[in-house]
Amino acid sequence: MNPHSNQKTPFPTMAEVEAAGHLQLAEWYRFLVSPANKKEQRIMKRMIDRFHAEGRSTPAVGKAVNGRPKARRKR
């Protein structure tokens, strides 16, 4: 998946969410658009629950998904 493309990421199925690894979940977490119906809402909720259960995001995950780590806020 190219993070800089303008193409809409297709919504995964529930089976794909259950089989996905942490990086795939991170990509979906970052690039999926808002769910359009109840089925997509259930899929999105499960995807977010699995992503959070597997450790959320780290600088390494951010770099792998976005091409660079998440920028830190200046204080």
Contacts in CASP RR format, 6 or more apart in sequence:
PFRMAT RR
TARGET T0000
AUTHOR 0000-0000-0000
METHOD contacts of the structure
MODEL  1
MNPHSNQKTPFPTMAEVEAAGHLQLAEWYRFLVSPANKKEQRIMKRMIDR
FHAEGRSTPAVGKAVNGRPKARRKR
1 9 0 8 1.000
1 27 0 8 1.000
1 31 0 8 1.000
3 30 0 8 1.000
3 31 0 8 1.000
3 65 0 8 1.000
3 66 0 8 1.000
3 67 0 8 1.000
8 33 0 8 1.000
9 27 0 8 1.000
9 28 0 8 1.000
9 31 0 8 1.000
9 32 0 8 1.000
9 33 0 8 1.000
11 32 0 8 1.000
11 35 0 8 1.000
11 40 0 8 1.000
11 43 0 8 1.000
12 20 0 8 1.000
12 28 0 8 1.000
12 43 0 8 1.000
12 47 0 8 1.000
13 43 0 8 1.000
14 42 0 8 1.000
14 43 0 8 1.000
14 46 0 8 1.000
17 25 0 8 1.000
17 28 0 8 1.000
17 43 0 8 1.000
17 46 0 8 1.000
17 47 0 8 1.000
17 50 0 8 1.000
18 46 0 8 1.000
18 50 0 8 1.000
20 28 0 8 1.000
20 47 0 8 1.000
20 50 0 8 1.000
21 54 0 8 1.000
22 51 0 8 1.000
22 54 0 8 1.000
22 55 0 8 1.000
22 61 0 8 1.000
23 61 0 8 1.000
23 64 0 8 1.000
23 65 0 8 1.000
25 47 0 8 1.000
25 50 0 8 1.000
25 51 0 8 1.000
25 54 0 8 1.000
26 51 0 8 1.000
26 57 0 8 1.000
26 61 0 8 1.000
26 62 0 8 1.000
26 64 0 8 1.000
26 65 0 8 1.000
27 65 0 8 1.000
28 47 0 8 1.000
28 51 0 8 1.000
29 47 0 8 1.000
29 48 0 8 1.000
29 51 0 8 1.000
29 57 0 8 1.000
30 65 0 8 1.000
30 66 0 8 1.000
32 44 0 8 1.000
32 47 0 8 1.000
35 41 0 8 1.000
35 43 0 8 1.000
35 44 0 8 1.000
57 70 0 8 1.000
59 69 0 8 1.000
59 70 0 8 1.000
60 69 0 8 1.000
62 68 0 8 1.000
62 69 0 8 1.000
62 70 0 8 1.000
63 69 0 8 1.000
END
